[in-house]
Amino acid sequence: MKENEEILGRYIIIMKKIICSLTVLALTFNVFAVSASAKSKKPLGNVTEEKLDIPHEVTTTMQYDLEEAQKIAEQEKSSHIDNSDNTSTTLGDVTTQDLDLRWHTHRIENVRIYQINDYYPVTDWYVGSATIAYQQGQSFTISGSVNTTCGVSASTAVAQVKADTGVTIGASTTVTCSTTYTRTISSGYKGRIIYRYTYDYATFTCVKDYDNPNYRDEYGEGDGKSAAYDGYFTLQQVSL
């Protein structure tokens, strides 16, 4: 009996030693892994920006016709069949009463506007002490956007956002350089010319609004970007 207890005691001591050894080994491996990971991640260099006085022309182009929204609304109204006398005419497999029950219009609601600061890379990166140049006549375009759901047309969204907030989404901006600009990148840095600007970002709810209360209205998300404004060029440099 005593021999069995001694054997069990020795076994427990041996197991404790093994567990301690494994714990120390695991901790050592984790420290090594963290250290190696830290060494492998190269810290980012210092980023500097200098505003540049580069003469340029800005042209804004509307991608959607605001008058089209009103035409679409009028077409939707004219497509509504007045069935107040409860008469029914067969149109193929569908009656005018069926069409009347499914009649709907499209609209947006809950319009919110956010001002977003962004930038557009005008040139590639150049390493100092290279000379970077932006030539006269070069141009680029920053496009606006309109995204809708539930059958709401882009023009409808553009018109209603404009009416509710005064912001025009969906317009594009073309920037054309009026003169040739050159600049030497500082030694120990890489640099590029970027165009910083602001645009208005709109979010809204798209609605398919059924005339018949027995049909559930449909809701979806929508958004849009305006043309760029308050733009200027900067020289962006990052230490190597």
C-alpha positions in Angstrom: 0.0 0.0 0.0 2.8 2.4 1.0 4.7 1.5 -2.2 1.7 2.4 -4.3 1.4 5.8 -2.5 5.1 6.5 -3.1 4.8 5.7 -6.8 1.7 7.9 -7.1 3.5 10.7 -5.3 6.5 10.5 -7.6 4.2 10.4 -10.6 2.5 13.6 -9.4 5.9 15.4 -8.9 7.1 14.3 -12.4 3.8 15.6 -14.0 4.1 18.9 -12.2 7.7 19.3 -13.5 6.5 18.5 -17.1 3.7 21.0 -16.9 6.0 23.8 -15.6 8.5 23.1 -18.3 5.8 23.3 -21.0 4.4 26.5 -19.5 7.9 28.1 -19.6 8.4 26.9 -23.2 5.1 28.4 -24.3 5.8 31.7 -22.7 9.2 31.9 -24.3 7.7 31.1 -27.7 5.1 33.8 -27.3 7.7 36.4 -26.3 9.8 35.4 -29.3 6.8 35.6 -31.7 5.7 39.0 -30.5 9.3 40.3 -30.7 9.7 38.9 -34.3 6.3 40.4 -35.3 7.3 43.8 -33.9 10.6 43.7 -35.9 8.8 42.7 -39.1 6.4 45.7 -39.0 8.3 48.7 -40.4 6.9 51.9 -38.9 5.4 54.4 -41.2 7.4 57.5 -42.1 6.5 61.0 -41.3 3.9 62.4 -43.7 4.0 66.1 -44.6 1.8 68.2 -46.9 2.5 71.5 -48.5 -0.3 73.5 -50.2 0.7 74.3 -53.8 -0.4 77.3 -55.8 -1.2 75.6 -59.1 -3.6 77.5 -61.4 -6.4 75.3 -62.6 -9.9 75.3 -64.0 -12.8 73.5 -62.5 -15.8 72.4 -64.6 -18.9 70.8 -63.1 -21.1 68.5 -65.3 -24.5 67.3 -64.3 -25.0 63.7 -65.1 -28.8 63.6 -64.5 -31.5 65.9 -65.9 -33.5 67.3 -63.0 -36.5 67.9 -65.2 -36.7 64.2 -65.9 -37.8 63.5 -62.4 -40.9 65.6 -62.8 -41.7 63.9 -66.1 -41.4 60.5 -64.4 -43.7 61.6 -61.6 -46.3 62.8 -64.2 -46.1 59.5 -66.1 -46.7 57.6 -62.9 -49.8 59.6 -62.1 -51.1 59.3 -65.7 -50.6 55.5 -65.5 -53.0 55.3 -62.6 -56.3 53.9 -63.8 -59.4 55.6 -62.3 -61.6 52.7 -61.4 -63.9 54.5 -59.0 -67.0 53.1 -60.8 -65.8 49.6 -60.0 -65.9 48.5 -63.6 -63.4 46.0 -64.9 -61.8 45.7 -68.3 -59.7 42.7 -69.2 -56.2 43.4 -70.5 -54.8 40.0 -71.4 -54.6 38.1 -68.1 -54.8 41.2 -66.0 -57.8 43.4 -65.3 -57.8 47.2 -64.8 -58.9 46.5 -61.2 -55.7 44.5 -60.6 -53.6 47.2 -62.1 -55.4 49.8 -59.9 -54.6 47.7 -56.7 -50.9 47.6 -57.6 -50.5 51.2 -58.6 -47.7 52.9 -56.8 -45.3 55.9 -56.8 -41.6 56.3 -55.9 -40.1 58.8 -53.6 -37.3 59.2 -51.1 -37.3 60.3 -47.4 -35.0 60.8 -44.4 -32.4 62.7 -46.4 -29.2 63.4 -44.5 -26.1 65.3 -45.7 -22.5 64.8 -44.6 -19.4 66.8 -45.6 -16.6 64.5 -46.6 -12.9 65.5 -47.1 -11.1 63.4 -49.7 -8.2 63.5 -52.1 -7.3 62.4 -55.6 -3.7 61.3 -56.5 -2.6 63.4 -59.5 0.9 61.9 -60.0 2.7 58.7 -59.1 5.2 58.5 -56.2 8.7 59.9 -56.9 11.7 59.3 -54.7 13.9 62.3 -53.7 15.7 64.0 -55.2 13.7 63.4 -58.3 11.8 66.2 -60.1 8.0 65.8 -60.2 6.0 67.6 -62.8 2.3 68.3 -63.6 1.9 69.5 -67.1 -0.3 72.2 -68.5 -3.5 70.8 -70.0 -3.5 67.6 -67.9 -6.9 66.9 -66.4 -8.7 64.4 -64.2 -12.4 63.9 -63.3 -13.9 63.2 -59.9 -17.3 61.6 -60.4 -20.3 62.0 -58.3 -22.8 59.1 -57.8 -26.4 58.2 -57.2 -27.5 54.8 -55.9 -31.1 53.9 -55.4 -33.4 50.9 -54.7 -37.1 50.0 -54.8 -37.4 51.2 -58.3 -36.7 54.8 -57.5 -35.0 56.5 -60.4 -31.7 58.4 -60.0 -33.3 61.5 -61.4 -36.1 61.3 -58.8 -33.5 61.0 -56.0 -31.4 63.9 -57.4 -34.4 66.2 -57.7 -35.7 65.5 -54.2 -32.3 65.8 -52.5 -31.9 69.1 -54.3 -35.3 70.3 -53.2 -34.9 69.2 -49.6 -31.3 70.3 -48.9 -30.1 72.4 -51.8 -27.3 69.8 -52.5 -26.9 68.4 -56.0 -25.7 64.8 -56.0 -24.6 62.9 -59.1 -22.5 65.7 -60.7 -18.9 65.2 -61.8 -16.0 67.6 -61.5 -13.2 68.0 -64.1 -10.0 69.8 -63.0 -7.6 71.0 -65.7 -4.1 72.3 -65.0 -3.6 75.8 -66.4 0.2 75.8 -66.3 3.2 73.4 -66.0 4.4 72.9 -62.4 7.7 71.2 -61.4 9.0 70.5 -57.9 12.0 68.6 -56.6 11.3 65.9 -53.9 13.3 66.3 -50.7 16.1 63.9 -50.2 15.1 61.0 -47.9 11.5 61.3 -48.9 9.1 60.0 -51.6 6.5 62.4 -52.8 3.5 62.9 -55.1 1.0 65.7 -56.0 -2.6 65.2 -54.8 -5.8 67.2 -55.1 -7.6 67.7 -51.9 -11.3 68.5 -52.0 -14.6 68.3 -50.2 -17.9 66.8 -51.4 -21.4 66.3 -49.9 -22.5 62.8 -49.2 -26.2 62.2 -49.0 -28.0 59.2 -47.5 -31.8 58.6 -47.9 -34.5 56.0 -47.8 -36.1 54.9 -51.0 -39.8 54.1 -51.0 -42.1 52.3 -53.3 -45.4 53.7 -52.1 -48.5 51.6 -52.9 -51.8 53.4 -53.3 -53.7 50.3 -52.0 -53.3 49.9 -48.1 -53.5 46.2 -48.6 -50.0 46.3 -50.1 -47.0 46.9 -47.9 -44.8 49.8 -49.0 -41.3 48.8 -49.9 -38.2 50.5 -48.3 -34.6 50.4 -49.2 -31.4 52.4 -48.9 -30.0 55.0 -51.2 -27.0 57.4 -51.3 -25.2 59.9 -53.5 -22.1 62.1 -53.9 -22.0 65.7 -55.0 -19.5 67.3 -57.2 -16.1 68.2 -55.6 -15.6 71.7 -54.3 -13.0 73.8 -52.3 -10.3 71.9 -54.0 -6.5 72.6 -54.0 -3.2 70.9 -54.8 -0.7 69.7 -52.2 2.7 68.1 -52.3 2.5 65.0 -50.1 5.9 63.7 -48.9 6.6 60.6 -46.7 10.0 59.9 -45.1 11.7 56.8 -46.2 
